[in-house]
Amino acid sequence: IIWHKRTAMSFEAFSCLGSARNELIVELFQKASSFLSTLGSFLIVSDIARKVLHGKATDPYQRIMVSLSIYDIMLSLILFLGSWLTPKETGWLWAVGNTASCSAQGFFFIFGAVGELLCQMAISFNILMLIVFGWNQNQFAKKMERPMHIIIFTLALSIAITPLSTQTYNPWCGSCFYTVMYEKCSSGKDEEELCAVRGNETVEFVMFIVYRVLLFSALIFCTIA
């Protein structure tokens, strides 16, 4: 993991991908894959919803899958909208958004991504308790399920709302992410010196660490479980 170097915010078209062709390819692949992901998650939610409407029982595994799918729909829709939510001043392909839509994109991206990671861990935990420790789904539902969903929602919301409250969701390579916006400092200072004009550097660094710790923790836990 390499912490990115502080640079001035570049709003030149295609600045991070090299060319208009590369940017178009990235946008098209991102929209296609996120559409399919949204569709798949919607089908999972609708399938289990039909069971509930018809009075059929559901177990914790299915309900965790519903939660995971809802977080995935949130994340995938944000990826599908892509640069449409990015401020038009950036000059990126199809960028027609503003500061508010940029902040919303960053918030729902992190909220959905963290929620989905934690739900993946919850599924592995559910299987672990059933197979290794001999629990049944009724035991898991009574002792673990409700606190688990509350913890997942609270953690995902807390992590996502922190950059939002400090204006640290800003444009980055065609989308909006937790990053500080820099510009060259006003006259009287070193020409090479950059000043933060939007966002919090400490929040950006903490988010960088927290997100990667969660990512690798989920990978290791799910593999071991």
N, C-alpha and C positions, 0 to 999 in steps of 0.2 A: 504494500500500500504506500503510495507516494502522495504526499500532500501537495496540492497544485500550487504553482507559483503565482504570486499576486501579479495580476496584469490589469491594465485599463480595460473597461468594458468596450468591446468592439461592436459597433452596429453596422459594419459593412456587410452587405449581402454576401452570403456563402463563405464568410470569413473562417468558419470552423470546419467546413467540409471540403473546401478547396475549389468547388465549382458548382454551378447551377445544376448540372447533370447529377452530381453526387447527392445534392440536397433533395432533388426530385426523387431519386431512387430510395433514399432513406425514408422520406415521407410516405411514399407509396407502399413500401414494405411494412412500415409501422402501422399504417391505416388498415392494410389487409390482415395482418396478424392480430391486431387488437380487435378488429371486427369479429374474427372467428372466435377469439377468446371470449368476447362478450356474448356471442351467440351460444357457445358451449355452456357457459355459466348460467345463462338465462334458462336453458333447457333443463339443467339440473334443478334450479329453483322451482320451475314450473312443474316438473315431474313430482317432486316431493310435496309441493303445494296441492296438487291434485289428490295425492294420497290423504292428506289432512282433510281436504274438503269432502272426501268420500268416507271419512270416519276410520281410515286405516291407521294403525299405530306406526309411529316412527321411533327410531332409536337414536342415542347420542351421536353415533357415527354419521347418520343422515343429517342430523341437525347441525353438526359441525360443518358438513359439506355445504349446507345452505349458507352458513355464515361465511365460509371461505369463498363461495361463489358470489355473494353480495359484495365482499371486499374486492374480488377480482373484477366484477362489473364496474365498480367505481374506478379502479385503476385502469382497466382497459378502455373505458369511455374517455378518460383523460388522455390516454395515449392516442386514441383515434382522433380526437379533436386536435391534438398536436399543436402546430404553429398557429392554428386559427385563434388560439387563446393568447398567443404571444403579442406584446405591444407592436403595433404596425411600424413604430419608429425604428425598430430593429432592422427592418429591410429584409427579414428572412422570408422565405417562400410562403405565400398564403397567410402571412401574419396580418391579422385584422383586429387584434385585441387591444387591451389597455392595461393599466396597472392593476385594476381590480380583478380582471379575468386572469392575469398572470399570477396573482396571489392565490386565487381560487384553484388554479391548475396545480400549483405547488402543494397546496394544502391537501387536496384530494388524492394527489399522487402518493404522498407520504402516508396519509391515512389508510389508503387502500393497500399499499405495498407492505406496511408494517402489520396491518390486520391480517393480510394473506399469509405472511411469514409465520405469525403466531398461530394461525389456524392450521397450517401445515404441521407445526409442532404438536398441536392438540390432537390431530388425527393420529400421529405416531404414538403419542402418549396413550390414547384410547386403545389402540391395538396392543401396545405393550402391556397394559393392565389386564386386558382380556386373555392374552396368550401366555404371558410369562407368569403373571401373578394369579391367574385363575378367576378373575372377576367376571361378572356378567354385566350386560348393558344396564340392567336395573340398578345394580350397585353403583355403577359409574354415574348414572343419572342423578341418584340421590346424594352422593357424596362429592362429586367433582364438577358436574356439568355447569351448573349455574355460576359458581365462583369463577370458573375458567372463562366463561363468556364475558363476565363483568371485567375480569383482569385484562383480557384481550382488548376489549373496547376502550377501557380506561387508558391503557398503555398507548394504543394506537392514536387515540385522540390527543393525549398529552404531548406525545412526540411531534405530532403534526401541527399542533396549535402554537408551539413555542416559536418557530420561525415566523409564523403569521403575526404573532403579537409584537415581534421586533422588526417587521418589514424586511425579513431576510429571504423571502421568495422573490427572485429576480430573474430576468432573462439569461439563459445560458444555452448556446448552441441550438437555437430553434425551439426551445421550450423554456419552462420556468422551473427553477429548482432552488434548493437552499444555497444561496451564494450571495456574497456582498458585491454591490455595484461600486466600482471605483472610477474616478476621473482624475486627471492631472490637477494638482493643487493650484490654488490661485497664485497670482504673481507675488513675488517676494520670497518664494521658497524654491528649493531645488527643482529644476525642470523635470527631473526624472522621478520625483517623489509623487506618490499617488495617495489620494485621500478617499475614504469611504463616504459615499454620498447617500447610500441607502442600504440598510442592513446592519447586522451586528457581527463582528469578526469572531467573537467568543462563541456565539450561538452557532455560527457556521462550522467552527472547528469541533464543537461538541457534537453537532449533528453528524459530521463526517465520521467521528469515532463511534457514536451510538448506532448508526445505521449499519456500519460494517461489523460491529460486534454482534448485532442481532442476526445479520446475514450468515456469518460464520457459525454462530451458536445454533441457528436453525439447521444448517447443513450437518454439523457434527452430531447434534441431538437426534435428528431424524435418521441418520445413518446408523448410529449406535443402537437406537431403539428398535 
